[in-house]
């Protein structure tokens, strides 16, 4: 797990963000009161099932929300240093999506998507695609941009940069294409790198190399990273902090050790239990029972209540607040209310977390 870091400058502050989408069948309340902070040089992982709101949140930061989406309330404050060296803070919710894309995307905030073939233009050479942002945002000459591009290709671990510069995406392997996408994202030295399931389409060996590459580049350039993933194995390798999302709301947050070794929300227990485990005799994977709620309908109480075997009567009536359970750990569950009955982590999951802890300790010896 990641070592604890000293507190650094805050680059992103999301407060009480509510987002809805108008559809033919009604209004979907996709994001419900999200609060999040990202500090310089640190990594937050946002985890949860498909449809929990992970990608909607970060796409709003990038100004690429779907046309039927609307920010109902809240703020996304981004703090950056402009070209004159002046530190400024801007609320991205007050800007049009076009303004965000023109003024901040690439130059200050960049994104690595899940499938590199949907991110790369098949008709443009690799070199031209990497240089594009530099020429638009940094005012470099073509010669300067090419020199910088060749260095960047080398930095992301692509052999024969001069040769790759003139090739097209279809001439590269999947792992190399993803490295090119990372190079494009880092071309203008952004403050924030958003990685939306960046290794899902790759095999396990290449996954590990890409994750190590992102960590290496993050350390060298002191950038802040947001990971969007459903893979808690990835989270354990890269994150400093974890935000667990369910039905458009963050329901548990804390540093990596608090979430992995002391999870408090039954939904987080389910996510951890559903990770593949090679040290068990069982041949079955655990799955959280039931399905997420329909966000077209008004949610009464805790959105997870109907799937929660530990649900209390109040869960079906009143939405739980965020309880402070110590350290940086916050949990939206009535089970964390001092008046609630004591419910322990399921024994099978507890044993598993203990095994992970021992393995981690042995790795650090």
TORDREN-477595 format. One record per residue (C-alpha): residue in one letter; residue number from 1; x, y, z. Coordinates in nm, 2 decimals. Layout:
% TORDREN-477595
resn  resi  xx  yy  zz
A  NUM  X  Y  Z
...
***
This chain:
% TORDREN-477595
resn  resi  xx  yy  zz
X  1  0.00  0.00  0.00
X  2  0.10  0.36  -0.05
X  3  0.30  0.54  0.22
X  4  0.13  0.83  0.40
X  5  0.22  1.16  0.24
X  6  0.25  1.51  0.38
X  7  -0.04  1.74  0.31
X  8  0.01  1.93  -0.02
X  9  -0.15  2.20  -0.22
X  10  -0.51  2.13  -0.32
X  11  -0.56  2.13  -0.69
X  12  -0.92  2.02  -0.71
X  13  -1.21  2.07  -0.47
X  14  -1.56  1.93  -0.56
X  15  -1.84  2.04  -0.33
X  16  -2.21  1.91  -0.32
X  17  -2.21  1.83  -0.69
X  18  -2.55  1.73  -0.83
X  19  -2.59  1.62  -1.19
X  20  -2.90  1.50  -1.38
X  21  -2.98  1.37  -1.73
X  22  -3.30  1.42  -1.92
X  23  -3.41  1.11  -2.10
X  24  -3.72  1.00  -2.29
X  25  -3.84  0.82  -1.97
X  26  -3.76  1.10  -1.72
X  27  -3.49  1.26  -1.52
X  28  -3.20  1.05  -1.40
X  29  -3.03  1.19  -1.08
X  30  -2.69  1.05  -1.17
X  31  -2.47  1.24  -0.92
X  32  -2.60  1.32  -0.58
X  33  -2.40  1.55  -0.35
X  34  -2.04  1.44  -0.44
X  35  -1.76  1.60  -0.23
X  36  -1.40  1.53  -0.32
X  37  -1.05  1.69  -0.27
X  38  -0.74  1.62  -0.48
X  39  -0.39  1.74  -0.36
X  40  -0.07  1.80  -0.56
X  41  0.11  1.47  -0.64
X  42  -0.15  1.24  -0.48
X  43  -0.37  0.98  -0.63
X  44  -0.74  0.92  -0.57
X  45  -0.91  0.61  -0.69
X  46  -1.29  0.63  -0.75
X  47  -1.44  0.28  -0.73
X  48  -1.78  0.13  -0.77
X  49  -2.00  -0.08  -1.00
X  50  -2.09  0.03  -1.35
X  51  -2.34  0.31  -1.34
X  52  -2.24  0.44  -1.00
X  53  -2.14  0.78  -1.13
X  54  -1.76  0.75  -1.15
X  55  -1.71  0.84  -1.52
X  56  -1.99  1.11  -1.51
X  57  -1.80  1.29  -1.23
X  58  -1.47  1.30  -1.41
X  59  -1.62  1.38  -1.75
X  60  -1.78  1.68  -1.60
X  61  -1.44  1.80  -1.48
X  62  -1.32  1.76  -1.84
X  63  -1.62  1.94  -1.99
X  64  -1.73  1.64  -2.19
X  65  -2.06  1.57  -2.03
X  66  -2.34  1.44  -2.26
X  67  -2.56  1.70  -2.42
X  68  -2.87  1.59  -2.21
X  69  -2.67  1.64  -1.89
X  70  -2.72  1.93  -1.65
X  71  -2.53  2.04  -1.34
X  72  -2.81  2.11  -1.09
X  73  -2.59  2.25  -0.81
X  74  -2.24  2.24  -0.66
X  75  -1.90  2.35  -0.75
X  76  -1.57  2.21  -0.90
X  77  -1.29  2.45  -0.81
X  78  -0.96  2.40  -0.99
X  79  -0.65  2.58  -0.86
X  80  -0.37  2.63  -1.11
X  81  -0.07  2.85  -1.20
X  82  -0.13  3.05  -1.52
X  83  0.13  3.14  -1.79
X  84  0.22  3.45  -1.59
X  85  0.30  3.25  -1.28
X  86  -0.01  3.37  -1.09
X  87  -0.20  3.12  -0.89
X  88  -0.57  3.12  -0.97
X  89  -0.89  2.93  -0.88
X  90  -1.17  2.88  -1.12
X  91  -1.51  2.71  -1.07
X  92  -1.54  2.48  -1.37
X  93  -1.92  2.46  -1.33
X  94  -1.95  2.83  -1.42
X  95  -1.78  2.77  -1.75
X  96  -1.92  2.63  -2.07
X  97  -1.80  2.29  -2.18
X  98  -1.64  2.46  -2.48
X  99  -1.44  2.69  -2.25
X  100  -1.32  2.41  -2.03
X  101  -1.20  2.21  -2.34
X  102  -1.03  2.51  -2.49
X  103  -0.87  2.66  -2.19
X  104  -0.79  2.37  -1.96
X  105  -0.81  2.03  -2.14
X  106  -0.47  1.90  -2.23
X  107  -0.28  2.20  -2.09
X  108  -0.40  2.17  -1.73
X  109  -0.62  1.86  -1.71
X  110  -0.57  1.55  -1.93
X  111  -0.75  1.21  -1.96
X  112  -0.64  0.86  -2.05
X  113  -0.94  0.66  -2.17
X  114  -1.00  0.28  -2.15
X  115  -0.96  0.19  -2.51
X  116  -0.67  0.36  -2.70
X  117  -0.82  0.28  -3.04
X  118  -1.12  0.51  -2.96
X  119  -0.87  0.79  -2.85
X  120  -0.64  0.78  -3.14
X  121  -0.71  0.91  -3.49
X  122  -0.63  0.62  -3.73
X  123  -0.55  0.86  -4.02
X  124  -0.28  1.06  -3.83
X  125  0.07  0.95  -3.75
X  126  0.17  0.90  -3.38
X  127  0.40  1.20  -3.39
X  128  0.14  1.44  -3.53
X  129  -0.11  1.34  -3.27
X  130  0.13  1.40  -2.98
X  131  0.25  1.73  -3.12
X  132  -0.10  1.86  -3.18
X  133  -0.15  1.97  -2.82
X  134  0.20  2.12  -2.79
X  135  0.15  2.33  -3.09
X  136  -0.20  2.45  -2.97
X  137  -0.12  2.52  -2.61
X  138  0.26  2.57  -2.57
X  139  0.33  2.78  -2.87
X  140  0.63  2.56  -2.98
X  141  0.77  2.55  -3.32
X  142  0.73  2.22  -3.51
X  143  1.10  2.14  -3.46
X  144  1.07  2.20  -3.08
X  145  0.75  2.00  -3.06
X  146  0.91  1.71  -3.25
X  147  1.21  1.70  -3.02
X  148  0.98  1.71  -2.72
X  149  0.76  1.43  -2.87
X  150  1.06  1.20  -2.93
X  151  1.17  1.25  -2.57
X  152  0.81  1.18  -2.45
X  153  0.79  0.86  -2.65
X  154  1.11  0.75  -2.48
X  155  0.98  0.85  -2.14
X  156  0.67  0.63  -2.18
X  157  0.89  0.33  -2.27
X  158  0.84  0.31  -2.65
X  159  1.14  0.18  -2.83
X  160  1.27  0.34  -3.15
X  161  1.09  0.67  -3.10
X  162  1.20  0.81  -3.44
X  163  1.05  0.51  -3.62
X  164  0.72  0.52  -3.41
X  165  0.69  0.89  -3.47
X  166  0.60  0.83  -3.84
X  167  0.38  0.52  -3.78
X  168  0.00  0.50  -3.75
X  169  -0.20  0.35  -3.45
X  170  -0.28  0.02  -3.63
X  171  0.09  -0.05  -3.66
X  172  0.14  -0.06  -3.29
X  173  0.04  -0.32  -3.03
X  174  -0.23  -0.25  -2.77
X  175  0.02  -0.18  -2.50
X  176  0.22  0.06  -2.72
X  177  -0.10  0.24  -2.82
X  178  -0.19  0.29  -2.46
X  179  0.16  0.43  -2.40
X  180  0.10  0.67  -2.68
X  181  -0.23  0.78  -2.53
X  182  -0.05  0.85  -2.20
X  183  0.22  1.05  -2.40
X  184  -0.06  1.26  -2.56
X  185  -0.21  1.32  -2.21
X  186  0.12  1.43  -2.07
X  187  0.24  1.63  -2.37
X  188  0.16  1.97  -2.21
X  189  0.26  1.89  -1.85
X  190  -0.09  1.89  -1.70
X  191  -0.15  1.93  -1.33
X  192  -0.42  1.66  -1.32
X  193  -0.42  1.32  -1.51
X  194  -0.75  1.14  -1.51
X  195  -0.73  0.76  -1.59
X  196  -1.06  0.60  -1.68
X  197  -1.01  0.22  -1.66
X  198  -0.67  0.27  -1.84
X  199  -0.57  -0.10  -1.83
X  200  -0.90  -0.29  -1.88
X  201  -0.83  -0.37  -2.25
X  202  -0.48  -0.50  -2.18
X  203  -0.34  -0.83  -2.06
X  204  -0.22  -0.87  -1.70
X  205  0.15  -0.83  -1.78
X  206  0.10  -0.51  -1.98
X  207  -0.14  -0.38  -1.72
X  208  0.13  -0.39  -1.45
X  209  0.38  -0.21  -1.68
X  210  0.13  0.06  -1.76
X  211  0.05  0.12  -1.39
X  212  0.42  0.13  -1.30
X  213  0.47  0.38  -1.59
X  214  0.20  0.61  -1.47
X  215  0.34  0.60  -1.11
X  216  0.69  0.67  -1.24
X  217  0.58  0.97  -1.45
X  218  0.36  1.10  -1.17
X  219  0.65  1.10  -0.93
X  220  0.88  1.27  -1.18
X  221  0.63  1.54  -1.28
X  222  0.45  1.58  -0.94
X  223  0.11  1.55  -1.10
X  224  -0.22  1.46  -0.94
X  225  -0.40  1.15  -1.06
X  226  -0.76  1.03  -1.05
X  227  -0.82  0.67  -1.13
X  228  -1.16  0.55  -1.23
X  229  -1.19  0.17  -1.19
X  230  -1.39  -0.12  -1.06
X  231  -1.07  -0.33  -1.01
X  232  -0.97  -0.30  -0.64
X  233  -0.65  -0.49  -0.73
X  234  -0.55  -0.19  -0.94
X  235  -0.65  0.05  -0.65
X  236  -0.41  -0.13  -0.41
X  237  -0.12  -0.07  -0.64
X  238  -0.17  0.30  -0.72
X  239  -0.39  0.49  -0.48
X  240  -0.33  0.71  -0.18
X  241  -0.70  0.77  -0.12
X  242  -1.01  0.58  -0.22
X  243  -1.37  0.71  -0.28
X  244  -1.63  0.44  -0.30
X  245  -1.93  0.54  -0.51
X  246  -2.28  0.39  -0.51
X  247  -2.59  0.53  -0.69
X  248  -2.43  0.86  -0.76
X  249  -2.30  0.92  -0.41
X  250  -1.97  0.87  -0.23
X  251  -2.06  0.63  0.05
X  252  -1.71  0.56  0.19
X  253  -1.38  0.74  0.17
X  254  -1.04  0.73  0.33
X  255  -0.68  0.65  0.28
X  256  -0.58  0.32  0.12
X  257  -0.52  0.15  0.45
X  258  -0.84  0.26  0.60
X  259  -1.05  0.13  0.31
X  260  -0.86  -0.20  0.26
X  261  -0.79  -0.30  0.62
X  262  -1.08  -0.13  0.80
X  263  -1.37  -0.11  0.56
X  264  -1.70  -0.01  0.73
X  265  -1.97  0.01  0.46
X  266  -2.14  -0.32  0.37
X  267  -2.11  -0.22  0.00
X  268  -1.73  -0.18  0.03
X  269  -1.73  -0.53  0.20
X  270  -1.90  -0.66  -0.11
X  271  -1.66  -0.50  -0.35
X  272  -1.36  -0.63  -0.16
X  273  -1.51  -0.98  -0.13
X  274  -1.57  -0.99  -0.50
X  275  -1.20  -0.95  -0.58
X  276  -1.06  -1.28  -0.73
X  277  -0.86  -1.47  -0.46
X  278  -0.61  -1.73  -0.55
X  279  -0.56  -1.84  -0.18
X  280  -0.91  -1.99  -0.13
X  281  -1.04  -2.33  -0.20
X  282  -1.37  -2.19  -0.33
X  283  -1.41  -2.19  -0.71
X  284  -1.70  -1.93  -0.69
X  285  -1.67  -1.56  -0.71
X  286  -1.87  -1.35  -0.47
X  287  -2.12  -1.12  -0.62
X  288  -2.32  -0.85  -0.44
X  289  -2.68  -0.96  -0.44
X  290  -2.95  -0.76  -0.62
X  291  -2.90  -0.47  -0.86
X  292  -2.84  -0.09  -0.82
X  293  -3.14  0.13  -0.78
X  294  -3.32  0.29  -1.07
X  295  -3.21  0.66  -1.06
X  296  -3.51  0.76  -1.25
X  297  -3.70  0.71  -0.93
X  298  -3.67  0.91  -0.60
X  299  -3.45  0.73  -0.35
X  300  -3.60  0.70  0.00
X  301  -3.34  0.65  0.27
X  302  -3.01  0.46  0.19
X  303  -2.98  0.37  -0.18
X  304  -2.80  0.04  -0.08
X  305  -3.07  -0.06  0.18
X  306  -3.25  -0.32  -0.04
X  307  -2.92  -0.50  -0.11
X  308  -2.78  -0.47  0.24
X  309  -2.82  -0.78  0.46
X  310  -2.74  -0.56  0.76
X  311  -2.99  -0.28  0.68
X  312  -3.16  -0.12  0.98
X  313  -3.52  0.01  0.98
X  314  -3.40  0.37  0.94
X  315  -3.21  0.28  0.62
X  316  -3.54  0.26  0.44
X  317  -3.65  0.60  0.56
X  318  -3.36  0.84  0.60
X  319  -3.04  0.88  0.40
X  320  -2.74  0.84  0.62
X  321  -2.50  1.13  0.67
X  322  -2.12  1.09  0.65
X  323  -2.00  0.96  0.98
X  324  -1.64  1.04  1.09
X  325  -1.50  0.70  1.21
X  326  -1.15  0.83  1.28
X  327  -0.85  0.95  1.08
X  328  -0.95  1.05  0.73
X  329  -1.22  0.77  0.72
X  330  -1.58  0.88  0.65
X  331  -1.87  0.64  0.60
X  332  -2.23  0.71  0.49
X  333  -2.40  0.42  0.68
X  334  -2.63  0.41  0.97
X  335  -2.43  0.12  1.11
X  336  -2.16  0.38  1.20
X  337  -2.41  0.57  1.42
X  338  -2.30  0.52  1.79
X  339  -2.66  0.40  1.86
X  340  -2.65  0.13  1.60
X  341  -2.59  -0.24  1.68
X  342  -2.23  -0.36  1.64
X  343  -2.18  -0.54  1.30
X  344  -1.84  -0.69  1.23
X  345  -1.68  -0.75  0.89
X  346  -1.78  -1.09  0.76
X  347  -1.53  -1.35  0.89
X  348  -1.43  -1.48  0.54
X  349  -1.35  -1.12  0.43
X  350  -1.16  -1.05  0.76
X  351  -0.94  -1.35  0.70
X  352  -0.88  -1.24  0.34
X  353  -0.78  -0.89  0.45
X  354  -0.55  -1.03  0.71
X  355  -0.38  -1.24  0.43
X  356  -0.34  -0.93  0.22
X  357  -0.19  -0.75  0.51
X  358  0.06  -1.03  0.58
X  359  0.16  -1.04  0.21
X  360  0.21  -0.67  0.21
X  361  0.43  -0.68  0.52
X  362  0.64  -0.96  0.37
X  363  0.68  -0.76  0.05
X  364  0.81  -0.47  0.25
X  365  1.08  -0.67  0.44
***
